[in-house]
Amino acid sequence: MKKILIITDNLPDQINGVVTTYKNLEAPAILDGYTIDYIDPRWFSYIDCPGYNEVKLSYPRNMGKKIAKIDPDHIHIATEGPLGLWARAYLAKCGIRHNTAYHTKFPEGLNKLFGIPESLTWRFVRWFHKHSGKVLTTTDSMVAELRKHGFDGEVIPWTRGVDRTIFNTKQRHEYSEVGVIDLLCVARVSKEKNLEDFFELDYPGARKTMVGDGPMLETYKKKYPDVNFVGFKTGKDLAVYYANADVFVFPSQWETFGIVMIEAMACGTPVAAYPCQGPMDVIEQGVTGFMNENLTHAIDSCLQLDRNQVLKGSFRWSWKRAWEIFRDNLVPIK
């Protein structure tokens, strides 16, 4: 079997789009004759990033020896953190070919969280991916975004999928409370997610539920007592919330994709969002949800949609297709 090495600054038990993506590639990879190995922060000493504890800062000693021990056929650098940087330096020094992925709006995120000018971060991002054999990113619009910011190599749009054994309509209850509109948001509870727009919605009859954990959770709990904060959920526990919401509200305006949107759709729940990158690539307007600069208007429209139509529209997303794109754009190390 051919061996793929993925180098990532994420721990495997973290819940985010990056970890979810690679975990869901493992099964179709094996069926196709590949195995996936990881070098991640577990291999090294690491600390939480100040102000953003989901990011791990590792001291990657002996990176070259670890790569040599795994002896991969293909190397993929998933993140631009310390492990990604160290691996990039080693691979460049040794002339070992690899490819990379651009998952997160890194410049916008650092600007929102720490006030770092986007222009500085874009310089770093361009440099980081410059010698990648191919750069995989989430959507056609993200390809255009990277091109606009000076990426001149091969940039490939890379779709995402949903696990339909977990996220489906079977979890939906047969009863509903008359006059209550269940609005759901699932996200990391942090500043950059623009969650205040969801919390401050004044929608008639709405019951707002926030699923997720993060550094702003306790602050938001105190500030928005009318919102039902249920904390971190995963698997079928999460699917129950998706399936029993009337509308999934996605207020973020800095996502490159937003897997939570297609998880909601797979449960038959329409998505209300802003018309921006991420939603514009994922939502089929009038079929799986609505985008509007006014979230209240988007919710109004979503409530008119047939949930069976939403479910059917979600089938365009599959992890099998995501794997095929990933596989077809692997770069041999020599």
Phi and psi restraints in degrees (value plus and minus 20) as a CYANA .aco file:
   2 LYS   PHI     -95.7   -55.7
   2 LYS   PSI     126.1   166.1
   3 LYS   PHI    -133.0   -93.0
   3 LYS   PSI     106.5   146.5
   4 ILE   PHI    -127.1   -87.1
   4 ILE   PSI     109.7   149.7
   5 LEU   PHI    -125.1   -85.1
   5 LEU   PSI     103.3   143.3
   6 ILE   PHI    -128.6   -88.6
   6 ILE   PSI     104.5   144.5
   7 ILE   PHI    -126.1   -86.1
   7 ILE   PSI      99.8   139.8
   8 THR   PHI    -161.5  -121.5
   8 THR   PSI     126.4   166.4
   9 ASP   PHI    -109.9   -69.9
   9 ASP   PSI     -10.9    29.1
  10 ASN   PHI    -119.7   -79.7
  10 ASN   PSI     124.6   164.6
  11 LEU   PHI     -99.8   -59.8
  11 LEU   PSI     129.4   169.4
  12 PRO   PHI     -88.5   -48.5
  12 PRO   PSI     -38.5     1.5
  13 ASP   PHI    -114.5   -74.5
  13 ASP   PSI     -15.9    24.1
  14 GLN   PHI     -94.2   -54.2
  14 GLN   PSI     130.1   170.1
  15 ILE   PHI    -129.0   -89.0
  15 ILE   PSI      79.5   119.5
  16 ASN   PHI    -175.9  -135.9
  16 ASN   PSI     153.1   193.1
  17 GLY   PHI     -82.9   -42.9
  17 GLY   PSI     -54.0   -14.0
  18 VAL   PHI     -85.9   -45.9
  18 VAL   PSI     -72.3   -32.3
  19 VAL   PHI     -83.1   -43.1
  19 VAL   PSI     -64.3   -24.3
  20 THR   PHI     -77.6   -37.6
  20 THR   PSI     -62.2   -22.2
  21 THR   PHI     -79.7   -39.7
  21 THR   PSI     -72.3   -32.3
  22 TYR   PHI     -90.7   -50.7
  22 TYR   PSI     -55.8   -15.8
  23 LYS   PHI     -78.9   -38.9
  23 LYS   PSI     -59.3   -19.3
  24 ASN   PHI     -99.7   -59.7
  24 ASN   PSI     -26.6    13.4
  25 LEU   PHI    -106.3   -66.3
  25 LEU   PSI     -37.7     2.3
  26 GLU   PHI     -83.6   -43.6
  26 GLU   PSI     -66.5   -26.5
  27 ALA   PHI     -85.1   -45.1
  27 ALA   PSI     -70.7   -30.7
  28 PRO   PHI     -85.3   -45.3
  28 PRO   PSI     -46.7    -6.7
  29 ALA   PHI     -84.1   -44.1
  29 ALA   PSI     -66.1   -26.1
  30 ILE   PHI     -81.5   -41.5
  30 ILE   PSI     -62.9   -22.9
  31 LEU   PHI     -82.2   -42.2
  31 LEU   PSI     -43.7    -3.7
  32 ASP   PHI    -118.5   -78.5
  32 ASP   PSI     -16.0    24.0
  33 GLY   PHI      71.0   111.0
  33 GLY   PSI       4.2    44.2
  34 TYR   PHI    -143.7  -103.7
  34 TYR   PSI     131.7   171.7
  35 THR   PHI    -138.4   -98.4
  35 THR   PSI     133.9   173.9
  36 ILE   PHI    -139.6   -99.6
  36 ILE   PSI     103.0   143.0
  37 ASP   PHI    -131.5   -91.5
  37 ASP   PSI     138.2   178.2
  38 TYR   PHI    -148.1  -108.1
  38 TYR   PSI     123.1   163.1
  39 ILE   PHI    -133.3   -93.3
  39 ILE   PSI      97.8   137.8
  40 ASP   PHI    -160.5  -120.5
  40 ASP   PSI    -199.3  -159.3
  41 PRO   PHI     -78.5   -38.5
  41 PRO   PSI     -39.7     0.3
  42 ARG   PHI     -80.8   -40.8
  42 ARG   PSI     -43.2    -3.2
  43 TRP   PHI     -97.8   -57.8
  43 TRP   PSI     -30.8     9.2
  44 PHE   PHI    -157.9  -117.9
  44 PHE   PSI     154.3   194.3
  45 SER   PHI     -96.3   -56.3
  45 SER   PSI     117.9   157.9
  46 TYR   PHI    -169.1  -129.1
  46 TYR   PSI     140.3   180.3
  47 ILE   PHI    -150.2  -110.2
  47 ILE   PSI     143.9   183.9
  48 ASP   PHI     -94.7   -54.7
  48 ASP   PSI     122.0   162.0
  49 CYS   PHI     -87.6   -47.6
  49 CYS   PSI     107.0   147.0
  50 PRO   PHI     -77.0   -37.0
  50 PRO   PSI     108.1   148.1
  51 GLY   PHI      63.6   103.6
  51 GLY   PSI     -25.1    14.9
  52 TYR   PHI    -176.1  -136.1
  52 TYR   PSI      54.3    94.3
  53 ASN   PHI     -88.8   -48.8
  53 ASN   PSI     -31.7     8.3
  54 GLU   PHI     -91.9   -51.9
  54 GLU   PSI     -41.6    -1.6
  55 VAL   PHI    -108.4   -68.4
  55 VAL   PSI     111.1   151.1
  56 LYS   PHI    -125.5   -85.5
  56 LYS   PSI     111.7   151.7
  57 LEU   PHI    -123.4   -83.4
  57 LEU   PSI      91.9   131.9
  58 SER   PHI    -127.1   -87.1
  58 SER   PSI     135.0   175.0
  59 TYR   PHI    -126.6   -86.6
  59 TYR   PSI      76.7   116.7
  60 PRO   PHI    -104.9   -64.9
  60 PRO   PSI      56.3    96.3
  61 ARG   PHI     -91.5   -51.5
  61 ARG   PSI     125.8   165.8
  62 ASN   PHI      37.3    77.3
  62 ASN   PSI      17.5    57.5
  63 MET   PHI     -77.0   -37.0
  63 MET   PSI     -63.9   -23.9
  64 GLY   PHI     -80.3   -40.3
  64 GLY   PSI     -62.7   -22.7
  65 LYS   PHI     -84.5   -44.5
  65 LYS   PSI     -57.5   -17.5
  66 LYS   PHI     -88.2   -48.2
  66 LYS   PSI     -60.5   -20.5
  67 ILE   PHI     -84.2   -44.2
  67 ILE   PSI     -64.1   -24.1
  68 ALA   PHI     -83.0   -43.0
  68 ALA   PSI     -58.2   -18.2
  69 LYS   PHI     -83.6   -43.6
  69 LYS   PSI     -59.3   -19.3
  70 ILE   PHI     -90.8   -50.8
  70 ILE   PSI     -53.8   -13.8
  71 ASP   PHI      33.7    73.7
  71 ASP   PSI      42.0    82.0
  72 PRO   PHI    -101.1   -61.1
  72 PRO   PSI     140.7   180.7
  73 ASP   PHI    -107.1   -67.1
  73 ASP   PSI     -47.9    -7.9
  74 HIS   PHI    -160.2  -120.2
  74 HIS   PSI     125.3   165.3
  75 ILE   PHI    -145.8  -105.8
  75 ILE   PSI     112.4   152.4
  76 HIS   PHI    -148.1  -108.1
  76 HIS   PSI     100.9   140.9
  77 ILE   PHI    -114.1   -74.1
  77 ILE   PSI      97.3   137.3
  78 ALA   PHI    -109.3   -69.3
  78 ALA   PSI     -46.1    -6.1
  79 THR   PHI    -158.4  -118.4
  79 THR   PSI     139.0   179.0
  80 GLU   PHI    -117.8   -77.8
  80 GLU   PSI       0.4    40.4
  81 GLY   PHI    -102.4   -62.4
  81 GLY   PSI    -185.4  -145.4
  82 PRO   PHI     -76.9   -36.9
  82 PRO   PSI     -62.1   -22.1
  83 LEU   PHI     -86.9   -46.9
  83 LEU   PSI     -62.2   -22.2
  84 GLY   PHI     -81.1   -41.1
  84 GLY   PSI     -62.8   -22.8
  85 LEU   PHI     -83.9   -43.9
  85 LEU   PSI     -65.7   -25.7
  86 TRP   PHI     -84.6   -44.6
  86 TRP   PSI     -62.1   -22.1
  87 ALA   PHI     -84.7   -44.7
  87 ALA   PSI     -62.4   -22.4
  88 ARG   PHI     -78.7   -38.7
  88 ARG   PSI     -64.7   -24.7
  89 ALA   PHI     -82.0   -42.0
  89 ALA   PSI     -65.2   -25.2
  90 TYR   PHI     -84.6   -44.6
  90 TYR   PSI     -66.2   -26.2
  91 LEU   PHI     -84.2   -44.2
  91 LEU   PSI     -59.3   -19.3
  92 ALA   PHI     -85.0   -45.0
  92 ALA   PSI     -62.0   -22.0
  93 LYS   PHI     -81.9   -41.9
  93 LYS   PSI     -58.3   -18.3
  94 CYS   PHI    -113.9   -73.9
  94 CYS   PSI     -20.9    19.1
  95 GLY   PHI      47.8    87.8
  95 GLY   PSI      11.7    51.7
  96 ILE   PHI    -114.2   -74.2
  96 ILE   PSI     105.7   145.7
  97 ARG   PHI     -97.6   -57.6
  97 ARG   PSI     132.1   172.1
  98 HIS   PHI    -180.6  -140.6
  98 HIS   PSI     152.3   192.3
  99 ASN   PHI    -147.8  -107.8
  99 ASN   PSI     153.5   193.5
 100 THR   PHI    -156.5  -116.5
 100 THR   PSI     151.5   191.5
 101 ALA   PHI    -151.6  -111.6
 101 ALA   PSI     126.0   166.0
 102 TYR   PHI    -135.2   -95.2
 102 TYR   PSI      80.5   120.5
 103 HIS   PHI    -115.8   -75.8
 103 HIS   PSI     -54.4   -14.4
 104 THR   PHI    -145.3  -105.3
 104 THR   PSI     124.8   164.8
 105 LYS   PHI     -93.5   -53.5
 105 LYS   PSI      57.6    97.6
 106 PHE   PHI     -76.3   -36.3
 106 PHE   PSI     -71.9   -31.9
 107 PRO   PHI     -81.6   -41.6
 107 PRO   PSI     -64.4   -24.4
 108 GLU   PHI     -84.8   -44.8
 108 GLU   PSI     -59.9   -19.9
 109 GLY   PHI     -85.0   -45.0
 109 GLY   PSI     -65.5   -25.5
 110 LEU   PHI     -86.2   -46.2
 110 LEU   PSI     -53.5   -13.5
 111 ASN   PHI     -86.0   -46.0
 111 ASN   PSI     -63.5   -23.5
 112 LYS   PHI     -87.0   -47.0
 112 LYS   PSI     -61.5   -21.5
 113 LEU   PHI    -102.5   -62.5
 113 LEU   PSI     -60.7   -20.7
 114 PHE   PHI    -145.5  -105.5
 114 PHE   PSI     -20.3    19.7
 115 GLY   PHI      54.8    94.8
 115 GLY   PSI      -4.2    35.8
 116 ILE   PHI     -94.1   -54.1
 116 ILE   PSI     108.2   148.2
 117 PRO   PHI     -77.4   -37.4
 117 PRO   PSI     114.4   154.4
 118 GLU   PHI     -79.8   -39.8
 118 GLU   PSI     -54.2   -14.2
 119 SER   PHI     -80.9   -40.9
 119 SER   PSI     -56.7   -16.7
 120 LEU   PHI     -87.6   -47.6
 120 LEU   PSI     -63.7   -23.7
 121 THR   PHI     -88.5   -48.5
 121 THR   PSI     -55.5   -15.5
 122 TRP   PHI     -83.1   -43.1
 122 TRP   PSI     -56.0   -16.0
 123 ARG   PHI     -80.2   -40.2
 123 ARG   PSI     -64.9   -24.9
 124 PHE   PHI     -82.9   -42.9
 124 PHE   PSI     -65.8   -25.8
 125 VAL   PHI     -82.6   -42.6
 125 VAL   PSI     -64.1   -24.1
 126 ARG   PHI     -79.4   -39.4
 126 ARG   PSI     -65.1   -25.1
 127 TRP   PHI     -83.3   -43.3
 127 TRP   PSI     -63.8   -23.8
 128 PHE   PHI     -78.6   -38.6
 128 PHE   PSI     -63.8   -23.8
 129 HIS   PHI    -112.4   -72.4
 129 HIS   PSI     -20.7    19.3
 130 LYS   PHI     -78.4   -38.4
 130 LYS   PSI     -59.9   -19.9
 131 HIS   PHI    -121.3   -81.3
 131 HIS   PSI      -6.5    33.5
 132 SER   PHI     -90.8   -50.8
 132 SER   PSI     118.2   158.2
 133 GLY   PHI     -79.3   -39.3
 133 GLY   PSI     -62.2   -22.2
 134 LYS   PHI    -168.9  -128.9
 134 LYS   PSI     126.5   166.5
 135 VAL   PHI    -129.7   -89.7
 135 VAL   PSI     101.7   141.7
 136 LEU   PHI    -115.7   -75.7
 136 LEU   PSI     110.5   150.5
 137 THR   PHI    -154.8  -114.8
 137 THR   PSI     156.8   196.8
 138 THR   PHI     -97.9   -57.9
 138 THR   PSI     -56.6   -16.6
 139 THR   PHI    -167.4  -127.4
 139 THR   PSI     149.9   189.9
 140 ASP   PHI     -80.6   -40.6
 140 ASP   PSI     -58.1   -18.1
 141 SER   PHI     -89.2   -49.2
 141 SER   PSI     -50.9   -10.9
 142 MET   PHI     -92.0   -52.0
 142 MET   PSI     -53.3   -13.3
 143 VAL   PHI     -79.0   -39.0
 143 VAL   PSI     -66.9   -26.9
 144 ALA   PHI     -82.4   -42.4
 144 ALA   PSI     -58.5   -18.5
 145 GLU   PHI     -83.1   -43.1
 145 GLU   PSI     -65.5   -25.5
 146 LEU   PHI     -86.1   -46.1
 146 LEU   PSI     -59.1   -19.1
 147 ARG   PHI     -80.2   -40.2
 147 ARG   PSI     -62.9   -22.9
 148 LYS   PHI     -80.6   -40.6
 148 LYS   PSI     -50.9   -10.9
 149 HIS   PHI    -116.7   -76.7
 149 HIS   PSI      -0.6    39.4
 150 GLY   PHI      77.6   117.6
 150 GLY   PSI     -11.0    29.0
 151 PHE   PHI     -92.6   -52.6
 151 PHE   PSI     101.2   141.2
 152 ASP   PHI    -135.2   -95.2
 152 ASP   PSI     -16.9    23.1
 153 GLY   PHI    -109.9   -69.9
 153 GLY   PSI    -182.0  -142.0
 154 GLU   PHI    -104.3   -64.3
 154 GLU   PSI      98.0   138.0
 155 VAL   PHI    -136.8   -96.8
 155 VAL   PSI     106.7   146.7
 156 ILE   PHI    -136.6   -96.6
 156 ILE   PSI     108.6   148.6
 157 PRO   PHI     -93.4   -53.4
 157 PRO   PSI     113.8   153.8
 158 TRP   PHI    -150.5  -110.5
 158 TRP   PSI      89.7   129.7
 159 THR   PHI     -91.7   -51.7
 159 THR   PSI     157.1   197.1
 160 ARG   PHI    -149.1  -109.1
 160 ARG   PSI     153.2   193.2
 161 GLY   PHI    -158.5  -118.5
 161 GLY   PSI    -189.4  -149.4
 162 VAL   PHI    -165.9  -125.9
 162 VAL   PSI     121.3   161.3
 163 ASP   PHI    -104.8   -64.8
 163 ASP   PSI      82.3   122.3
 164 ARG   PHI     -99.0   -59.0
 164 ARG   PSI     -27.8    12.2
 165 THR   PHI     -93.4   -53.4
 165 THR   PSI     -40.4    -0.4
 166 ILE   PHI    -125.6   -85.6
 166 ILE   PSI     -70.2   -30.2
 167 PHE   PHI    -118.1   -78.1
 167 PHE   PSI      82.7   122.7
 168 ASN   PHI    -175.7  -135.7
 168 ASN   PSI    -198.8  -158.8
 169 THR   PHI    -104.8   -64.8
 169 THR   PSI     -25.3    14.7
 170 LYS   PHI     -86.7   -46.7
 170 LYS   PSI     -41.0    -1.0
 171 GLN   PHI    -102.5   -62.5
 171 GLN   PSI     -24.1    15.9
 172 ARG   PHI     -96.9   -56.9
 172 ARG   PSI     112.1   152.1
 173 HIS   PHI     -93.8   -53.8
 173 HIS   PSI     132.4   172.4
 174 GLU   PHI    -102.7   -62.7
 174 GLU   PSI     -34.6     5.4
 175 TYR   PHI    -124.9   -84.9
 175 TYR   PSI     140.8   180.8
 176 SER   PHI    -169.8  -129.8
 176 SER   PSI     130.7   170.7
 177 GLU   PHI    -102.8   -62.8
 177 GLU   PSI     107.5   147.5
 178 VAL   PHI     -82.5   -42.5
 178 VAL   PSI     110.7   150.7
 179 GLY   PHI      63.1   103.1
 179 GLY   PSI     -21.8    18.2
 180 VAL   PHI    -123.9   -83.9
 180 VAL   PSI     108.7   148.7
 181 ILE   PHI    -127.8   -87.8
 181 ILE   PSI      94.5   134.5
 182 ASP   PHI    -107.7   -67.7
 182 ASP   PSI      93.8   133.8
 183 LEU   PHI    -126.7   -86.7
 183 LEU   PSI     112.3   152.3
 184 LEU   PHI    -144.0  -104.0
 184 LEU   PSI     122.2   162.2
 185 CYS   PHI    -152.9  -112.9
 185 CYS   PSI     115.8   155.8
 186 VAL   PHI    -145.5  -105.5
 186 VAL   PSI     100.6   140.6
 187 ALA   PHI    -190.3  -150.3
 187 ALA   PSI     145.6   185.6
 188 ARG   PHI     -87.6   -47.6
 188 ARG   PSI     110.8   150.8
 189 VAL   PHI    -106.4   -66.4
 189 VAL   PSI      68.3   108.3
 190 SER   PHI    -168.7  -128.7
 190 SER   PSI     148.7   188.7
 191 LYS   PHI     -79.8   -39.8
 191 LYS   PSI     -60.6   -20.6
 192 GLU   PHI     -91.8   -51.8
 192 GLU   PSI     -30.7     9.3
 193 LYS   PHI    -104.3   -64.3
 193 LYS   PSI     -23.0    17.0
 194 ASN   PHI      39.6    79.6
 194 ASN   PSI      14.6    54.6
 195 LEU   PHI     -89.5   -49.5
 195 LEU   PSI     -41.3    -1.3
 196 GLU   PHI     -77.4   -37.4
 196 GLU   PSI     -52.5   -12.5
 197 ASP   PHI     -84.6   -44.6
 197 ASP   PSI     -51.7   -11.7
 198 PHE   PHI     -96.0   -56.0
 198 PHE   PSI     -66.6   -26.6
 199 PHE   PHI     -81.3   -41.3
 199 PHE   PSI     -53.7   -13.7
 200 GLU   PHI    -112.0   -72.0
 200 GLU   PSI     -15.2    24.8
 201 LEU   PHI     -80.5   -40.5
 201 LEU   PSI     108.3   148.3
 202 ASP   PHI    -128.4   -88.4
 202 ASP   PSI      55.5    95.5
 203 TYR   PHI    -121.8   -81.8
 203 TYR   PSI     109.5   149.5
 204 PRO   PHI     -77.1   -37.1
 204 PRO   PSI     106.4   146.4
 205 GLY   PHI      54.7    94.7
 205 GLY   PSI     -10.1    29.9
 206 ALA   PHI     -98.5   -58.5
 206 ALA   PSI     120.2   160.2
 207 ARG   PHI    -137.3   -97.3
 207 ARG   PSI      91.7   131.7
 208 LYS   PHI    -116.7   -76.7
 208 LYS   PSI     106.9   146.9
 209 THR   PHI    -141.2  -101.2
 209 THR   PSI     110.7   150.7
 210 MET   PHI    -133.5   -93.5
 210 MET   PSI      99.0   139.0
 211 VAL   PHI    -125.8   -85.8
 211 VAL   PSI     107.0   147.0
 212 GLY   PHI     123.8   163.8
 212 GLY   PSI     145.4   185.4
 213 ASP   PHI    -147.7  -107.7
 213 ASP   PSI     146.6   186.6
 214 GLY   PHI     139.5   179.5
 214 GLY   PSI     156.1   196.1
 215 PRO   PHI     -86.2   -46.2
 215 PRO   PSI     -40.6    -0.6
 216 MET   PHI    -119.0   -79.0
 216 MET   PSI     -13.9    26.1
 217 LEU   PHI     -78.4   -38.4
 217 LEU   PSI     -72.1   -32.1
 218 GLU   PHI     -86.5   -46.5
 218 GLU   PSI     -56.6   -16.6
 219 THR   PHI     -82.3   -42.3
 219 THR   PSI     -67.0   -27.0
 220 TYR   PHI     -89.3   -49.3
 220 TYR   PSI     -53.7   -13.7
 221 LYS   PHI     -78.4   -38.4
 221 LYS   PSI     -62.7   -22.7
 222 LYS   PHI     -92.1   -52.1
 222 LYS   PSI     -57.6   -17.6
 223 LYS   PHI     -97.3   -57.3
 223 LYS   PSI     -50.8   -10.8
 224 TYR   PHI    -146.2  -106.2
 224 TYR   PSI      54.6    94.6
 225 PRO   PHI     -87.8   -47.8
 225 PRO   PSI     -35.5     4.5
 226 ASP   PHI    -102.2   -62.2
 226 ASP   PSI     -27.1    12.9
 227 VAL   PHI    -113.8   -73.8
 227 VAL   PSI     117.8   157.8
 228 ASN   PHI    -109.2   -69.2
 228 ASN   PSI      79.5   119.5
 229 PHE   PHI    -108.5   -68.5
 229 PHE   PSI      95.6   135.6
 230 VAL   PHI    -128.0   -88.0
 230 VAL   PSI     -19.2    20.8
 231 GLY   PHI      59.8    99.8
 231 GLY   PSI    -185.2  -145.2
 232 PHE   PHI     -95.1   -55.1
 232 PHE   PSI     113.5   153.5
 233 LYS   PHI    -155.7  -115.7
 233 LYS   PSI     132.4   172.4
 234 THR   PHI    -167.2  -127.2
 234 THR   PSI     147.1   187.1
 235 GLY   PHI      38.1    78.1
 235 GLY   PSI    -159.1  -119.1
 236 LYS   PHI     -87.7   -47.7
 236 LYS   PSI     -47.9    -7.9
 237 ASP   PHI     -81.2   -41.2
 237 ASP   PSI     -59.9   -19.9
 238 LEU   PHI     -91.0   -51.0
 238 LEU   PSI     -60.9   -20.9
 239 ALA   PHI     -78.5   -38.5
 239 ALA   PSI     -54.6   -14.6
 240 VAL   PHI     -80.4   -40.4
 240 VAL   PSI     -61.9   -21.9
 241 TYR   PHI     -86.0   -46.0
 241 TYR   PSI     -64.7   -24.7
 242 TYR   PHI     -78.1   -38.1
 242 TYR   PSI     -70.4   -30.4
 243 ALA   PHI     -86.2   -46.2
 243 ALA   PSI     -48.1    -8.1
 244 ASN   PHI    -121.7   -81.7
 244 ASN   PSI     -13.0    27.0
 245 ALA   PHI    -103.8   -63.8
 245 ALA   PSI     128.1   168.1
 246 ASP   PHI    -101.5   -61.5
 246 ASP   PSI     -57.4   -17.4
 247 VAL   PHI    -163.2  -123.2
 247 VAL   PSI     116.8   156.8
 248 PHE   PHI    -114.2   -74.2
 248 PHE   PSI     103.5   143.5
 249 VAL   PHI    -123.9   -83.9
 249 VAL   PSI     105.9   145.9
 250 PHE   PHI    -139.4   -99.4
 250 PHE   PSI      72.7   112.7
 251 PRO   PHI    -105.5   -65.5
 251 PRO   PSI     -30.4     9.6
 252 SER   PHI     -84.4   -44.4
 252 SER   PSI     124.0   164.0
 253 GLN   PHI    -143.8  -103.8
 253 GLN   PSI       0.1    40.1
 254 TRP   PHI    -153.9  -113.9
 254 TRP   PSI       1.8    41.8
 255 GLU   PHI    -104.8   -64.8
 255 GLU   PSI     130.1   170.1
 256 THR   PHI    -108.2   -68.2
 256 THR   PSI     -39.3     0.7
 257 PHE   PHI    -168.9  -128.9
 257 PHE   PSI    -102.5   -62.5
 258 GLY   PHI      85.3   125.3
 258 GLY   PSI      52.1    92.1
 259 ILE   PHI     -77.6   -37.6
 259 ILE   PSI     -51.4   -11.4
 260 VAL   PHI     -78.7   -38.7
 260 VAL   PSI     -49.1    -9.1
 261 MET   PHI     -85.7   -45.7
 261 MET   PSI     -64.0   -24.0
 262 ILE   PHI     -96.9   -56.9
 262 ILE   PSI     -43.9    -3.9
 263 GLU   PHI     -85.0   -45.0
 263 GLU   PSI     -61.9   -21.9
 264 ALA   PHI     -82.8   -42.8
 264 ALA   PSI     -65.9   -25.9
 265 MET   PHI     -79.8   -39.8
 265 MET   PSI     -59.3   -19.3
 266 ALA   PHI     -84.1   -44.1
 266 ALA   PSI     -39.1     0.9
 267 CYS   PHI    -115.5   -75.5
 267 CYS   PSI     -13.4    26.6
 268 GLY   PHI      63.7   103.7
 268 GLY   PSI     -10.7    29.3
 269 THR   PHI    -117.8   -77.8
 269 THR   PSI     102.1   142.1
 270 PRO   PHI     -90.7   -50.7
 270 PRO   PSI     136.4   176.4
 271 VAL   PHI    -134.1   -94.1
 271 VAL   PSI     109.3   149.3
 272 ALA   PHI    -125.3   -85.3
 272 ALA   PSI     108.5   148.5
 273 ALA   PHI    -173.8  -133.8
 273 ALA   PSI     151.4   191.4
 274 TYR   PHI    -100.0   -60.0
 274 TYR   PSI     131.6   171.6
 275 PRO   PHI     -99.5   -59.5
 275 PRO   PSI      60.8   100.8
 276 CYS   PHI    -161.3  -121.3
 276 CYS   PSI     156.3   196.3
 277 GLN   PHI     -77.9   -37.9
 277 GLN   PSI     120.1   160.1
 278 GLY   PHI      83.3   123.3
 278 GLY   PSI    -103.2   -63.2
 279 PRO   PHI     -75.5   -35.5
 279 PRO   PSI     -60.5   -20.5
 280 MET   PHI     -84.5   -44.5
 280 MET   PSI     -44.2    -4.2
 281 ASP   PHI    -110.8   -70.8
 281 ASP   PSI     -38.7     1.3
 282 VAL   PHI    -127.2   -87.2
 282 VAL   PSI     -63.1   -23.1
 283 ILE   PHI    -102.8   -62.8
 283 ILE   PSI     111.0   151.0
 284 GLU   PHI    -112.4   -72.4
 284 GLU   PSI      85.8   125.8
 285 GLN   PHI     -74.8   -34.8
 285 GLN   PSI     104.9   144.9
 286 GLY   PHI      62.2   102.2
 286 GLY   PSI     -20.6    19.4
 287 VAL   PHI    -139.0   -99.0
 287 VAL   PSI     -77.4   -37.4
 288 THR   PHI    -126.5   -86.5
 288 THR   PSI     -22.4    17.6
 289 GLY   PHI     147.0   187.0
 289 GLY   PSI    -190.5  -150.5
 290 PHE   PHI    -158.5  -118.5
 290 PHE   PSI     122.6   162.6
 291 MET   PHI    -132.8   -92.8
 291 MET   PSI     116.6   156.6
 292 ASN   PHI    -177.9  -137.9
 292 ASN   PSI     125.9   165.9
 293 GLU   PHI     -84.9   -44.9
 293 GLU   PSI     -38.1     1.9
 294 ASN   PHI    -128.3   -88.3
 294 ASN   PSI      89.2   129.2
 295 LEU   PHI     -82.7   -42.7
 295 LEU   PSI     -51.7   -11.7
 296 THR   PHI     -81.5   -41.5
 296 THR   PSI     -62.9   -22.9
 297 HIS   PHI     -86.4   -46.4
 297 HIS   PSI     -57.2   -17.2
 298 ALA   PHI     -83.9   -43.9
 298 ALA   PSI     -60.2   -20.2
 299 ILE   PHI     -85.2   -45.2
 299 ILE   PSI     -64.5   -24.5
 300 ASP   PHI     -71.4   -31.4
 300 ASP   PSI     -67.6   -27.6
 301 SER   PHI     -87.9   -47.9
 301 SER   PSI     -59.7   -19.7
 302 CYS   PHI     -81.2   -41.2
 302 CYS   PSI     -56.1   -16.1
 303 LEU   PHI     -86.3   -46.3
 303 LEU   PSI     -34.9     5.1
 304 GLN   PHI    -110.4   -70.4
 304 GLN   PSI     -27.9    12.1
 305 LEU   PHI     -99.4   -59.4
 305 LEU   PSI     129.5   169.5
 306 ASP   PHI    -100.8   -60.8
 306 ASP   PSI     103.4   143.4
 307 ARG   PHI     -82.9   -42.9
 307 ARG   PSI     -51.2   -11.2
 308 ASN   PHI     -85.6   -45.6
 308 ASN   PSI     -55.0   -15.0
 309 GLN   PHI     -86.3   -46.3
 309 GLN   PSI     -60.4   -20.4
 310 VAL   PHI     -81.3   -41.3
 310 VAL   PSI     -66.6   -26.6
 311 LEU   PHI     -78.9   -38.9
 311 LEU   PSI     -67.4   -27.4
 312 LYS   PHI     -80.4   -40.4
 312 LYS   PSI     -60.5   -20.5
 313 GLY   PHI     -85.0   -45.0
 313 GLY   PSI     -43.5    -3.5
 314 SER   PHI     -95.7   -55.7
 314 SER   PSI     -34.6     5.4
 315 PHE   PHI     -93.0   -53.0
 315 PHE   PSI     -25.0    15.0
 316 ARG   PHI     -89.6   -49.6
 316 ARG   PSI     -34.6     5.4
 317 TRP   PHI    -123.8   -83.8
 317 TRP   PSI     105.5   145.5
 318 SER   PHI    -167.1  -127.1
 318 SER   PSI     124.7   164.7
 319 TRP   PHI     -91.3   -51.3
 319 TRP   PSI     -45.6    -5.6
 320 LYS   PHI     -81.2   -41.2
 320 LYS   PSI     -65.3   -25.3
 321 ARG   PHI     -87.2   -47.2
 321 ARG   PSI     -58.9   -18.9
 322 ALA   PHI     -79.9   -39.9
 322 ALA   PSI     -63.2   -23.2
 323 TRP   PHI     -82.2   -42.2
 323 TRP   PSI     -64.2   -24.2
 324 GLU   PHI     -79.3   -39.3
 324 GLU   PSI     -60.9   -20.9
 325 ILE   PHI     -85.9   -45.9
 325 ILE   PSI     -63.9   -23.9
 326 PHE   PHI     -79.9   -39.9
 326 PHE   PSI     -69.5   -29.5
 327 ARG   PHI     -79.2   -39.2
 327 ARG   PSI     -66.2   -26.2
 328 ASP   PHI     -90.7   -50.7
 328 ASP   PSI     -31.6     8.4
 329 ASN   PHI    -136.6   -96.6
 329 ASN   PSI      -3.6    36.4
 330 LEU   PHI     -88.6   -48.6
 330 LEU   PSI     129.6   169.6
 331 VAL   PHI    -135.2   -95.2
 331 VAL   PSI     103.8   143.8
 332 PRO   PHI     -79.5   -39.5
 332 PRO   PSI     121.8   161.8
 333 ILE   PHI     -89.2   -49.2
 333 ILE   PSI     -36.7     3.3
